[in-house]
Amino acid sequence: MSNSSVPAPFGDVDEVSRALQGAGYLASEEISTTVYLAAALGRPILVEGPAGVGKTALAAAMSQALDRRLVRLQCYEGVDEARALYEWNHAKQLLRITAEQGADWDELRTDIFGEEFLLPRPLLTAVRSEQPVVLLIDEVDKADEEMEGLLLELLSEFQVTIPELGTLRAQHHPLVVLTSNATRELSEALRRRCLFLHIDYPSAELEQRIVQSHVPELPDALAASVVRVVGALRALELRKAPSVAETVDWAGTLLSLGATELDPATVRRSLGVILKHNSDIELAHRKLELDRDLAG
């Protein structure tokens, strides 16, 4: 993706909706409004909601809509500064030290902690980018609380401090999206710095539009049946409720199977596309009244 021409911020909320739709993301008015404000005010967005509702996809669509590079930090338990911000190329430093045996240590130390030996990770990459980027900090709730301290400096001033090099400030403030599945409570300090957006599973009407935008060959009636059954499945106490992406996958699967209607037999033999645990499939077989749900 070229960054040679960075578009101006969105003109209004409707322009956001059109741009996201052009990137394959059908957004609610609340989502479009929050994205517009984030771009206009230069504020990060904290997006919370269950897994599979399109939080990560929103950042990717924003990147495409603005023609900006997407820089992603995937958080996980134990992610630290070396994985998120930067680390030094120790092997290259050791080679330099070996090659310069006998050199003055003060001069050598200055040399091996220079730019040549720096390995930027996602946060530093976003700060140092010569063009504006979209920075996705994905599943921030999986990171340890200590990680939030590092993020606070970034989100407050869009700068990072490297002891050997000093403070590096962003040439262009990245448009930041943090996602969370709410597996732990995030600090109030982090929340204060962000615009907040909660994304839940879409309404049946919106989900049908999403399905038909990705699988346009699917008949309207079959698309409606797919969305209705997925909604019934989400109402069960499943280990993993079907995501919107899995709804789309199921619609494509049915099209590949040549299905013209969603009969109970077809549902039962294709449940593995949308349910990924055997206990969930067994629960669906026991609890879901397919004849009733398919009839609407």
Secondary structure as GFF3:
##gff-version 3
##sequence-region A 1 296
A	DSSP	alpha_helix	13	22	.	.	.	ID=ss1
A	DSSP	alpha_helix	29	41	.	.	.	ID=ss2
A	DSSP	beta_strand	45	48	.	.	.	ID=ss3
A	DSSP	alpha_helix	55	66	.	.	.	ID=ss4
A	DSSP	beta_strand	69	74	.	.	.	ID=ss5
A	DSSP	alpha_helix	81	84	.	.	.	ID=ss6
A	DSSP	beta_strand	86	88	.	.	.	ID=ss7
A	DSSP	alpha_helix	90	99	.	.	.	ID=ss8
A	DSSP	alpha_helix	105	112	.	.	.	ID=ss9
A	DSSP	three_ten_helix	115	117	.	.	.	ID=ss10
A	DSSP	beta_strand	118	120	.	.	.	ID=ss11
A	DSSP	alpha_helix	122	128	.	.	.	ID=ss12
A	DSSP	beta_strand	133	138	.	.	.	ID=ss13
A	DSSP	three_ten_helix	140	142	.	.	.	ID=ss14
A	DSSP	alpha_helix	145	157	.	.	.	ID=ss15
A	DSSP	beta_strand	159	162	.	.	.	ID=ss16
A	DSSP	beta_strand	166	169	.	.	.	ID=ss17
A	DSSP	beta_strand	175	180	.	.	.	ID=ss18
A	DSSP	alpha_helix	188	192	.	.	.	ID=ss19
A	DSSP	beta_strand	195	198	.	.	.	ID=ss20
A	DSSP	alpha_helix	204	214	.	.	.	ID=ss21
A	DSSP	alpha_helix	220	234	.	.	.	ID=ss22
A	DSSP	alpha_helix	244	256	.	.	.	ID=ss23
A	DSSP	alpha_helix	264	270	.	.	.	ID=ss24
A	DSSP	three_ten_helix	271	273	.	.	.	ID=ss25
A	DSSP	alpha_helix	278	287	.	.	.	ID=ss26
A	DSSP	alpha_helix	290	295	.	.	.	ID=ss27
###
